Amino acid sequence: MDQLNKNNLLNQVKIKINQGQFSDACSTLYDGLSHIRSHSSAEEWKQFVPQYREHAVSQFFLQDPLTRRAFEKPRGYAGDPVVIDFIYNHDKAAPPCASSSEIPQILNCELNRISHACHAVRERKRILSRKINQTAERVANPYILSVACGYLREALDSVAIQNRNIGKFVAIDQDKESLAVAAEIIKGFGETIHASLIEIISNTVPLPTFDFIYTAGLYDYLPESLAKKLTSNLFNLLNPGGRLLIANYLPDTPSIGYMEAVMDWWLIYRDKEQMQELTQQIPQEKINDVDMFVEKNQVIIFMEIEKVGGG
């Protein structure tokens, strides 16, 4: 895409901002960045991103608390639990918020409304909660492990957890602030473990075996070699018949342009074939089934690996 069209987009957005059309400005930028990214080479896109951030409109969109938090990365990465809560809490927001005169609130409501990724993150939470419930139906008093658990908000929606139909719930994260929140949710039947990815991969964290292991957002940041090793290690922690669920963003989803240019949120994307490759270090005879599915927004892919055994 030529430079003129890129400049036209940003100038068009600036005009909408000056006219007070803040919701339109947000949706125009979101759609325009998606179009530019999909019609640019990787190198052209990388050259465009700093051009966007030098433009007058860039500071305007940092007024959105979700965008600013991701951009500033106070905990070292864009998708921290506070960012995810900004996305989750949109479900609880009053509908009139979109007509608010407060610019940060308008931008936050608009981004949550139009962003395919935001819708997918909320759907991912629902899927995780459902999988926890299904595990409790499949296994009496199951052992469950959440890796890179964040604030563990999916547990709040789980009937199995509300009814204490869990044998033990273990939550691992490298962020002590996240673990403090998670600990309250699983108090009485759970345990939190402060550990880094390297500690998990090197098997220095003493863990029991589990009926269900899942990780929601970790793989979006893992290069292939680490992702394969972690997949193998987590699979080894499964009981016979146990299941490992891994989520990852798909390539070429419409939100990526906004995420990378505006939020400085860069992920590692995987398609179905790349997800399948993550099982290569697992002895195939130990795998009973690999189920691949995409949530309804077509943004996040899930791979569930079932271990041989079980009744």
MIDRENGU-284609 format. One record per atom (N, C-alpha, C, O): x, y, z; residue in three letters. Coordinates in steps of 0.02 Angstrom, whole numbers, plus 50000, padded with zeros to 5 digits. Layout:
REM residues N
XYZALA...
This chain:
REM residues 311
500424994050000MET500005000050000MET500445006250000MET500935006650037MET500265011249957ASP500695017149951ASP500615021850010ASP500115021650046ASP501125026050018GLN501155030550075GLN500575035450076GLN500345037550130GLN500335037450017LEU499785042250013LEU499165039550047LEU498835043150085LEU498995033250033ASN498405030250064ASN498485029650140ASN497995030550177ASN499085028250162LYS499205027750234LYS499105034550267LYS498795035050320LYS499385039650236ASN499305046450263ASN498575048650261ASN498335052050307ASN498225046750208ASN497515048550203ASN497105045550260ASN496665048850287ASN497265039350278LEU496915036250333LEU497005040350397LEU496525042050431LEU497625041750414LEU497765045250476LEU497475052350476LEU497235054750527LEU497505055650419ASN497215062350415ASN496445062050420ASN496145066550450ASN496145056950392GLN495425055950397GLN495215054850470GLN494725057550494GLN495605050850505VAL495475049550576VAL495545056050616VAL495135057450660VAL496055060050599LYS496165066350634LYS495575071050625LYS495365074550672LYS495295071350565ILE494715075650551ILE494125073450594ILE493775077650623ILE494005066950599LYS493445064450639LYS493545066250713LYS493065067950748LYS494165065750736ILE494305067650806ILE494155075050816ILE493835076950865ILE494385079250770ASN494275086550776ASN493535088350774ASN493325093450802ASN493135084150741GLN492415085350736GLN492025082250795GLN491415082750799GLN492405079050841GLY492085075950898GLY491765069250884GLY491385066750925GLY491925066350826GLN491645059750808GLN492115054250832GLN492445050850792GLN492155053450897PHE492665049150927PHE492555041750913PHE493035038150899PHE491935039550915SER491785032450900SER491945030950827SER492245025750812SER491755035450782ASP491905034550711ASP492655034650699ASP492915030850658ASP493005038950735ALA493735039250727ALA494055032650746ALA494515030250713ALA493805029650800CYS494085023250824CYS493955017750774CYS494415013950757CYS493345017150750SER493185011750702SER493535012750635SER493735007950603SER493605019150615THR493965020550552THR494695018450557THR494965015550511THR495005020050614LEU495705018150624LEU495775010550627LEU496225007750596LEU495335007350665TYR495355000050673TYR495314996550604TYR495724992250588TYR494814998450565ASP494724995350499ASP495294997150452ASP495534992950413ASP495515003350456GLY496055005550411GLY496715002150425GLY497075000250379GLY496885001350488LEU497504997950506LEU497484990550486LEU497994987750464LEU496914987450493SER496834980550471SER496954980050396SER497294975350373SER496684984650359HIS496764984650286HIS497484985850266HIS497754982450222HIS497804990750298ILE498504992250281ILE498944986250296ILE499364984450255ILE498864983150354ARG499284977450372ARG499204971650323ARG499684968450304ARG498584970350304SER498454964650260SER498684965950188SER498764961150150SER498804972250171HIS499034973850103HIS499754976350102HIS499974979450054HIS500124974950156SER500824976950160SER501264970850173SER501034965950201SER501874971350151SER502354966150170SER502534967150243SER502384972350273SER502854962150272ALA503054962750343ALA503514968650353ALA503464972150403ALA503954969850306GLU504424975350312GLU504074982050305GLU504214986750341GLU503604982550258GLU503224988750249GLU502814990350312GLU502764996150333GLU502524985250341TRP502134986350402TRP502574988750459TRP502384993250496TRP503154985750467LYS503614987850520LYS503844995050510LYS503994998450559LYS503894997250448GLN504085004150435GLN503505008950448GLN503605014750466GLN502895006450438PHE502315010750447PHE502165012050521PHE501955017550539PHE502255007050564VAL502075007650634VAL502385013750667VAL502025017550700VAL503045014950661PRO503325021150691PRO503055027450658PRO503025032650691PRO502865027150595GLN502565032950563GLN501895034450596GLN501725040350607GLN501505029250610TYR500865030350645TYR500995033650713TYR500645038350731TYR501485031250749ARG501585033750818ARG501865040850819ARG501835044250870ARG502135043050763GLU502365049950758GLU501805054650737GLU501875060750743GLU501245051950714HIS500685056050691HIS500295058650751HIS500305055750806HIS499955064150741ALA499595067550796ALA499045063150826ALA498875063950884ALA498755058550787VAL498195054650813VAL498405049350864VAL497995047050904VAL499045047550864SER499255041850905SER499145043150980SER498925038651015SER499295049151003GLN499215050651074GLN498475050751094GLN498305049351152GLN498045052451047PHE497325052751063PHE497065045951085PHE496695045551134PHE497265040651051PHE496995034051066PHE497295030951128PHE497045026051155PHE497845033751151LEU498125031451214LEU497725033851274LEU497875032051331LEU497205037851262GLN496755039651316GLN496305033851337GLN496045033751393GLN496225029051293ASP495855023051311ASP496265019151363ASP496845017451348ASP495995017651422PRO496395014251474PRO496645007451454PRO497195005351474PRO496255003751414LEU496464997151389LEU497074997851343LEU497564994251350LEU497025002451296THR497575003551249THR498195006051284THR498745003651271THR498115010851330ARG498695013651365ARG499045008351407ARG499655007951407ARG498655004351443ARG498954999251486ARG499364994351445ARG499924992551464ARG499084992151388ALA499454987551344ALA500084990851317ALA500614987651313ALA500034997151299PHE500595000751269PHE501165001851320PHE501745001151303PHE500985003451381GLU501485005151432GLU501784999051466GLU502344999351491GLU501414993451468LYS501674987051494LYS501994987651564LYS502584986051572LYS501614989751613PRO501914990551680PRO502154983951711PRO502574984051755PRO501874978351688ARG502114971851713ARG502564968251664ARG502714962351673ARG502764971751611GLY503254968951565GLY502974966051502GLY503354964351456GLY502314965351497TYR502014962651436TYR501324965751427TYR501014968051474TYR501094965651364ALA500494969551347ALA499854966551377ALA499444970251403ALA499784960051374GLY499154956951393GLY499124954851466GLY498944949151481GLY499294959451511ASP499304957551582ASP498584957051608ASP498114958951573ASP498484954351669PRO497804953151693PRO497374959451699PRO496754958951694PRO497674965151709VAL497284971351712VAL496994972951644VAL496424975051638VAL497404972051592VAL497164973051523VAL496584968251509VAL496074970151481VAL496674961951528ILE496154956951515ILE495514958751553ILE494964957751528ILE495584961451614ASP494994963651651ASP494624969351617ASP494014969751619ASP494994973851585PHE494674979251546PHE494224976151492PHE493684978851477PHE494444970651464ILE494064967251412ILE493474963551442ILE492904964051418ILE493594959751495TYR493054956051528TYR492504960651553TYR491914959151546TYR492694966251583ASN492214970651616ASN491744974151568ASN491244977151588ASN491914973851503HIS491464976851454HIS490774973551456HIS490274976851443HIS490754967151471ASP490114963551476ASP489664966451530ASP489054965951527ASP489974969651580LYS489594972351637LYS489444979751629LYS489084982651670LYS489714982851577ALA489634990051569ALA488914991751549ALA488594988051512ALA488674997351573ALA488004999651554ALA487995001851482ALA488465005351461ALA487495000051443PRO487465001951372PRO487545009351358PRO487855011151308PRO487285013951401PRO487345021151385PRO488055023751384PRO488175029451365PRO488545019551405CYS489225022151410CYS489485024651343CYS489915029051341CYS489235021851288ALA489475023951222ALA489295031251207ALA489615034351164ALA488795033951241SER488595040851229SER488895045551280SER488715051451283SER489355043051320SER489665047151371SER490075052751339SER490315052151283SER490145058151376SER490555063651351SER491295062751368SER491715066651347SER491445057551408GLU492125056251427GLU492495052451372GLU492295046851356GLU493015055351345ILE493375052251289ILE493655045351306ILE493575040751267ILE493995044551364PRO494255037851379PRO493715032451380PRO493825026951356PRO493135034151408GLN492585029251411GLN492305027751342GLN492155022051327GLN492235032851301ILE491995031851232ILE492465027251194ILE492235022451162ILE493115028551198LEU493595024451161LEU493605017351187LEU493655012651148LEU493555016551253ASN493575009851282ASN492965005851261ASN493014999951243ASN492385008951263CYS491775005551241CYS491795003851167CYS491604998351147CYS492045008451127GLU492065007251055GLU492555001751038GLU492394997450997GLU493145001751068LEU493634996551053LEU493374989751074LEU493434984951036LEU493074989351133ASN492794982951155ASN492214980751111ASN492104974751103ASN491864985351081ARG491304983651037ARG491524981050970ARG491244976250944ARG492034984250941ILE492224982550872ILE492794977550867ILE492864974250816ILE493184976750920SER493774972550916SER493604965150916SER493304962650963SER493784961750862HIS493684954550859HIS494064951050915HIS493834946150943HIS494664953650930ALA495074950550982ALA494744951151051ALA494764946451091ALA494444956951065CYS494104957751130CYS493524952951137CYS493434949851189CYS493134952151084HIS492584947351086HIS492844940251097HIS492554936251133HIS493414938751064ALA493694932051069ALA493964930651139ALA493914924951164ALA494254935651171VAL494514934851240VAL493934933351288VAL494004929151332VAL493384936751279ARG492804935351322ARG492524928351308ARG492314924751354ARG492524926351245GLU492294919651228GLU492784914351254GLU492564908951276GLU493424915851253ARG493924911151280ARG493794909751354ARG493844904151376ARG493614914951390LYS493464914051461LYS492874909251471LYS492884904951514LYS492364910151429ARG491784905751434ARG491964898451418ARG491724893851449ARG492394897651368ILE492604890851349ILE493004887551406ILE492894881751421ILE493454891251437LEU493854888551491LEU493414886451550LEU493504881151579LEU492934890751566SER492474889151620SER492084882751605SER491994878451648SER491864882251543ARG491484876251522ARG491924869951526ARG491684864651546ARG492554870551507LYS493004864851509LYS493134862551581LYS493194856651594LYS493184867351627ILE493254865551698ILE492644861651721ILE492714856551755ILE492054863951702ASN491444860451721ASN491424853451691ASN491234848651725ASN491614852751629GLN491604846251595GLN492094841451628GLN491974835451631GLN492654844151651THR493144839851685THR492844836951749THR492944831051765THR492494841151786ALA492174838951848ALA491624833851835ALA491474829651878ALA491314834151776GLU490804829251758GLU491134822651736GLU490854817251746GLU491714823151707ARG492074817351680ARG492444813551734ARG492494807351732ARG492714817251784VAL493134814351836VAL492884816851904VAL492764822851913VAL492814812351951ALA492614814352018ALA493194817852053ALA493754815152054ALA493074823652081ASN493574827552117ASN494224828152077ASN494754825952100ASN494194831052018PRO494784831351975PRO495334835952001PRO495204840652039PRO495934834651979TYR496504839151989TYR496574843251925TYR496614840551870TYR496594849851934ILE496624854351877ILE497204859251886ILE497334861551941ILE497554860651831LEU498124865251831LEU498014870751780LEU497874869351722LEU498084877051801SER498074882751756SER498784885651754SER499054887651805SER499074885951695VAL499754888351685VAL499724895451658VAL499364896851610VAL500104900051689ALA500044907251675ALA499324909351687ALA498974911751642ALA499114908451749CYS498404908951767CYS498114915951765CYS497504916751759CYS498534921151771GLY498264927851776GLY497814928451837GLY497974925851890GLY497254931951828TYR496784932951884TYR496284927251890TYR495854927351934TYR496324922251847LEU495914916251851LEU495164917851850LEU494764914651884LEU494984922751811ARG494284924951810ARG493804919551785ARG493214919551804ARG494044915051741GLU493604909751716GLU493344905351772GLU492804902451766GLU493724904951826ALA493504900751883ALA492884903651917ALA492494899851946ALA492804910151913LEU492214913351945LEU491564911251912LEU491034911351943LEU491604909251848ASP491004907351811ASP490894899851810ASP490404897551780ASP491324896151843SER491274888851841SER490814886251896SER490924887551955SER490304882551876VAL489854879451924VAL490224874251966VAL490094873652026VAL490674870651934ALA491054865451971ALA491464868552027ALA491514865652081ALA491744874352014ILE492144877752066ILE491684880752119ILE491844880352179ILE491144883652098GLN490664886552147GLN490404881152194GLN490304882352254GLN490304875052168ASN490044869552208ASN490594865452242ASN490464860452275ASN491214867552233ARG491794864152262ARG491834856852240ARG491994852352280ARG491694855652176ASN491744848952148ASN492434847652118ASN492504844052069ASN492944850752147ILE493634850252124ILE494044847052179ILE494004848952238ILE494454842052160GLY494904839152210GLY495444843952229GLY495564845252289GLY495784846652180LYS496304851752192LYS496384855952129LYS496384853352074LYS496464862452139PHE496574867052084PHE497244870552097PHE497324873952147PHE497714869752050VAL498364872852056VAL498424878352003VAL498294877151944VAL498634884152024ALA498714889951980ALA499444892151982ALA499714893752035ALA499774892351924ILE500474894451918ILE500524900951879ILE500184901951829ILE500944905451904ASP501074911651867ASP501744914451892ASP501954913051948ASP502064918451850GLN502684921751870GLN502554928451904GLN503014931751929GLN501924930551904ASP501724937051930ASP501394936151999ASP500854933252004ASP501724938452052LYS501464937552120LYS500804941252130LYS500384939052169LYS500724946952097GLU500094950652103GLU499504946652075GLU498964946652103GLU499624943152020SER499104938851991SER498934933152038SER498344931552048SER499444930152067LEU499334924552111LEU498944926452174LEU498554922452200LEU499034932552198ALA498674934852257ALA497924935152242ALA497514933452286ALA497734937152182VAL497034937352163VAL496764930252153VAL496224928552177VAL497154926052118ALA496944919152105ALA496854915252170ALA496404911152175ALA497284916552219ALA497264912752282ALA496594913652317ALA496354908952349ALA496304919552312GLU495664920752345GLU495104916852311GLU494624914752343GLU495164915952245ILE494634912552208ILE494634905052224ILE494094901952226ILE495214902052235ILE495254894852246ILE495424893152319ILE495674887752334ILE495304897852362LYS495444896852433LYS495064890652459LYS494464889952447LYS495414886352494GLY495104880552525GLY495174874152485GLY495134868652513GLY495274874852419PHE495364868752379PHE495904869652325PHE495984865552280PHE496284875052332GLY496784876452280GLY497454878552309GLY497534879552369GLY497934879052264GLU498614880952282GLU498894885352226GLU498794883852167GLU499234890652244THR499574894752194THR500334893652200THR500604892552254THR500654893852142ILE501374892652139ILE501694898252099ILE501514899452042ILE502174901552129HIS502554906852094HIS503134903552058HIS503604901052090HIS503114903551992ALA503634900151953ALA503684903251884ALA503184905651856ALA504274903251857SER504394905851789SER504294900251738SER504254894351755SER504244902251676LEU504184897351622LEU504794892651621LEU504714886651611LEU505384895451631ILE505994891351630ILE505974886051685ILE506184880351674ILE505714887951743GLU505654883051798GLU505174877551781GLU505284871751798GLU504634879251747ILE504144874151727ILE504444869551675ILE504374863451679ILE504774872451625ILE505064868351572ILE505624863851597ILE505714858251572ILE506004866351646SER506564862451672SER506354857451726SER506774854151756SER505704857051738ASN505424852151786ASN505694853251857ASN505784848451894ASN505814859451876THR506054860851944THR505484862751991THR505594863952050THR504874862851964VAL504284864352005VAL503954857752024VAL503704854251979VAL503944855952088PRO503624849552107PRO502864849952098PRO502534854252128PRO502594845452057LEU501884845552042LEU501604838452043LEU501954833752027LEU500974837752063PRO500644831252056PRO500434830251983PRO500654834051939PRO500034825351969THR499764824451902THR499044826851901THR498724827451954THR498794828251841PHE498154831751835PHE497694828451784PHE497914824751739PHE497054829751793ASP496544827351746ASP496414832451691ASP496174830651637ASP496564838751705PHE496474843951655PHE496994849351668PHE497064851851723PHE497354851151615ILE497844856551617ILE497674861351561ILE497524859251505ILE497694867851575TYR497554872551522TYR497994878851530TYR498214880551584TYR498104882151474THR498444888551473THR498114892851421THR498044890851363THR497914898951441ALA497494903051398ALA497904907551351ALA497784907551291ALA498374911351379GLY498714916451338GLY499464915651332GLY499794919551298GLY499754910651365LEU500474910051367LEU500784908651299LEU501304911551282LEU500474904151261TYR500774902051197TYR500814907751146TYR501214907351099TYR500414912951155ASP500444918651110ASP501114922251114ASP501274926351071ASP501514920751166TYR502154923951175TYR502744919151167TYR503324921251173TYR502614912851152LEU503144907751152LEU503384906151082LEU502984904651038LEU504044906451070PRO504314903951007PRO504234896451003PRO504084893051052PRO504314893750943GLU504144886750930GLU504514881850975GLU504214877151001GLU505164882850985SER505554878051024SER505304877551096SER505224872051123SER505164883251127LEU504914883251196LEU504204880551198LEU504024876951245LEU503804882151149ALA503114879851147ALA503084872251142ALA502664869051174ALA503514869351102LYS503534862051094LYS503754858751160LYS503454853751181LYS504264861451191LYS504514858651253LYS503984859051308LYS503884854251345LYS503664864851313LEU503154865651365LEU502574860851353LEU502304857951400LEU502364860151291THR501814855551275THR501984848451297THR501554845051327THR502584846251284SER502794839551305SER502794838851381SER502554833951408SER503064843851415ASN503114843551488ASN502424843551521ASN502294839751568ASN501974847751496LEU501304847951524LEU500924841451510LEU500554839051553LEU501024838751451PHE500704832451434PHE500924826951482PHE500524822751503PHE501564826951500ASN501824821951547ASN501514822451616ASN501534817651655ASN501224828251633LEU500914829251698LEU500184826851699LEU499854827251751LEU499934824351643LEU499244822151640LEU499174815051669LEU499594810751659LEU498614814051703ASN498414807251721ASN498184803551659ASN498034806851609ASN498154796851660PRO497864793251603PRO497164795851588PRO496744796451633PRO497044797351525GLY496394800151505GLY496344807651516GLY495824810651500GLY496874810751543GLY496864817851556GLY496924821951492GLY497094819251439GLY496764828351497ARG496744832551437ARG497124839051448ARG497094842151502ARG497484841051396LEU497864847351396LEU497554851951344LEU497484850051286LEU497374857951365LEU497064862851321LEU497524868851312LEU497724872051361LEU497684870451250ILE498124876051233ILE497744880751187ILE497434878651139ILE497784887251202ALA497464892251159ALA497994896651127ALA498524897851156ALA497854898951066ASN498324903351031ASN497934907550981ASN497454905250951ASN498154913750972TYR497854918050922TYR498014915450852TYR498574913050839TYR497534915950807LEU497624914150737LEU497944919950699LEU497864925750718LEU498304918450645PRO498584923850603PRO498034927550565PRO497494924950554PRO498194933650546ASP497784937550500ASP497074939150525ASP496614939750485ASP496994939750591THR496354941950617THR496324949650613THR496844952950617THR495734952550605PRO495684959750592PRO495964964250647PRO496144969950633PRO496014961750708SER496244966050763SER496994967150764SER497234971650799SER497374963350727ILE498104963450734ILE498384970350717ILE498854972550750ILE498114973650666GLY498374980150647GLY498334985050705GLY498824988450720GLY497754985450737TYR497674990050795TYR498114987850853TYR498444992050884TYR498134981350866MET498524978850923MET499264980650915MET499584982950962MET499534979550856GLU500254980650846GLU500424988150841GLU500894990450873GLU500054991850801ALA500224998850789ALA500045003350848ALA500445007550869ALA499435002450876VAL499185007050926VAL499365004750997VAL499565008751039VAL499304998251009MET499414995551077MET500114992951088MET500304991351145MET500514992451035ASP501184989351040ASP501134982351070ASP501534980451113ASP500644978651046TRP500494971851071TRP500644966951015TRP500244966050969TRP501234963751019TRP501464959250967TRP501444952050993TRP501744950551045TRP501104947850957LEU501034940850977LEU501334936150926LEU501514938150870LEU501374929950945ILE501574924550899ILE500944920850879ILE500604917950922ILE500784921050815TYR500154918250791TYR500264911350761TYR500794909950732TYR499764906950769ARG499824900150743ARG499174897950710ARG498624899350735ARG499244894450654ASP498674891450622ASP498614884150644ASP499004881950687ASP498154880450615LYS498024873650636LYS498634869150628LYS498794865250672LYS498984869850571GLU499574865650559GLU500134867250609GLU500464862750633GLU500224873550624GLN500744875550672GLN500574873250743GLN501014871550782GLN499934873150760MET499734870450824MET499884863050828MET500134860550878MET499724859450775GLN499844852250772GLN500584850650782GLN500754845650814GLN501014854950755GLU501734853850760GLU501984854150833GLU502514851550849GLU501604857350876LEU501804857950946LEU501784851250983LEU502044850651038LEU501474846250953THR501424839650984THR502004835050965THR502024829250986THR502484837550926GLN502994833150897GLN503454829850948GLN503724824550934GLN503534832951007GLN503974829951057GLN503604825051104GLN503894822551151GLN502974823951090ILE502584819151129ILE502564812551092ILE502404812451032ILE502734806951123PRO502674800451089PRO501954799551065PRO501484799651105PRO501874798451000GLN501204798350971GLN500774792750999GLN500154793251000GLN501094787251021GLU500704781751048GLU500384783451115GLU499934779851139GLU500604788951146LYS500314791051210LYS499734795851201LYS499394797551249LYS499604797951139ILE499064802551124ILE498454798651101ILE498484794951052ILE497904799551137ASN497284796251116ASN496924800351063ASN496624797551017ASN496944806951070ASP496574811151023ASP496834818251026ASP497054820651079ASP496814821750970VAL496954828950967VAL496354832350935VAL496194831150877VAL496034836650974ASP495444840150949ASP495624847450939ASP495874850850984ASP495484849950879MET495644856850861MET494984860450847MET494564858050810MET494894866350878PHE494284870250864PHE494434877650871PHE494894879650906PHE494034881650837VAL494104888950837VAL493474891950868VAL492914889950851VAL493574896850913GLU492974899950944GLU492594903950891GLU492844905150836GLU491994905950908LYS491514908550859LYS491734915050825LYS491474916650771LYS492204918650854ASN492444924850822ASN493004923650772ASN493234928350739ASN493224917450767GLN493744915550719GLN494414919150732GLN494764920950686GLN494564920050796VAL495174923550816VAL495644919050855VAL496254919350845VAL495374914850899ILE495784910550942ILE495654903250926ILE495084901050923ILE496204899550916ILE496164892350903ILE496344888650967ILE496774890851006ILE496014883050978PHE496134878951036PHE496354871951013PHE496094869250965PHE496834869151049MET497044862251037MET496984858551103MET497304860351153MET496584853251104GLU496504849051163GLU496794842151149GLU496574838651104GLU497294840251188ILE497644833951179ILE497444829251235ILE497504830951294ILE497194823451218GLU496974818551267GLU497484812951273GLU497704810051223GLU497674811351333LYS498154806051346LYS497824799251345LYS497254798451366LYS498174794351320VAL497924787451319VAL497784785151390VAL498134787051437VAL497264781051398GLY497094778351464GLY496424780951486GLY496064783951447GLY496264779751548GLY495624782051574GLY495074777251556GLY495134773051511GLY494524777851592GLY493974773251582GLY493514775351526GLY493024771851511GLY
